């Protein structure tokens, strides 16, 4: 990232000061009114344990994905630790491998001018993306600049697809957790592997998935299906924003993050499950349907989903219980595609096959060890002086240490209270993902510092 994108938070640049409450996700003053209430606080000791486990997984990613994928899935379902979420998303999506295999590509695209028509539309959309988030609150601030760079680069990378407005919130969510180049490759993977065809002209893929959701509703919640059918509620009316934005503009932020953790691990079936849960919760009883006597009333109800149904813990539990697998999605896709061709002819947009999650993506493009190599960006040196060379001793002469041992007075070097002793020659390398990859994401900075501290403490215990 350039120097300009490493400035202070946009809330400070734009005149917001500390008297405006900012939540732990970076949202200023009530923009995510249900986040605080809906978020599940994980005890610090549990969070530290999860961080250590994720560090081990990310350091041996290929082995874990091949041999212990169920464990990876379980840990995604529990929630990825905030300090490692950006890096984990990049690995899950295959963005890390894509970046390594295309070194210099983003810089090349970033340096190009781009199509003026596309750029004009992108410019108009920038201020609409999470305007009360610290990164994007300032017009022309570094968050909006990076968002512009990522979206422009995509239009150059896929000129036949161009820019779609629903890509902007996807890119913005990624930028909250990683630098611009990583966010670009994450966006590429979501558009090409997870949701292929969603952002192409005609929106045929999203219409097809709407029919799939409609058919799955019939199996999961017949009451809801009959109501939607009775009032001729086309799926495209209520599920377009849900699916195209991966619920980033629908759910409270704590729930968005948990849904994305599972989505990037298991693929689009998670998006279908969330949609089915919301439909069942809002329309799944006869009492609720009494208040929905027509299409308008039903749409209004689905636009104002009750907060209790979007609460993080409740939503995740319900999503995991929905009996919809990737096989069910593919089977229904085949049925609906056949019906589409019969009624409307061939699809105009030929999308690549959909990949159902991280394991399928890795299997389709096996990475090398070099592709998964960690690239530390900050080196923190121990403040202690380097060790002095041991003086040469005469034959039979004992060193001071040996004499101390004999007296039983040997002590380890002490550090300041609350700090761990680190050998003087030790260098700790902290990768970009420890601090969120972006200086504006100070809510990740703290997690990164805490994680580094916990690792130092663990090391000191190991050597003591």
Buried (B, 14 or more C-beta within 10 A) or exposed (E): BEEEBEBEBBBBBBEBEEEBEBBBBBBBBEBBEBBBEBBEEBEEEEBBBBBBBBBEBBEEBBEBBEEBBEEBBEBBBBBBBBBBBBBBBBBBBBBBBBBBBBEEBBEEBBEEEBBEEBBEBBEEBBBEBBBBBBBBBBEEBBBBBBBBBBBBBBBBBBEEBBBBBBBBBBBBBBBBBBBBBBBBBBBBBBBBBBBBBBBBEEBBBBBBBBBBBBBBBEEBBEBBBEBBEEBEBEBBBBBBBBBBBBBBBBBBBBBBBBBBBBBBBBBBBBBBBBBBBBBBBBBBEEEBBEEBEEBEEBBEBBEEBEBEBBBBEBBBEBBEEBEBEBEBBBEBBEEBBEEBEEEEEEBEBEBEEBBBBBBBBBEEEEBEEEBBEBEBEEEBEBEBEEEEEEEEEEEEEEEEEEEEEEEEEEEEEEBEEEEBBBEBEEEBEBBBBBBBBBBBBBBBBBBBBBBBBBBBBEBBEEEE
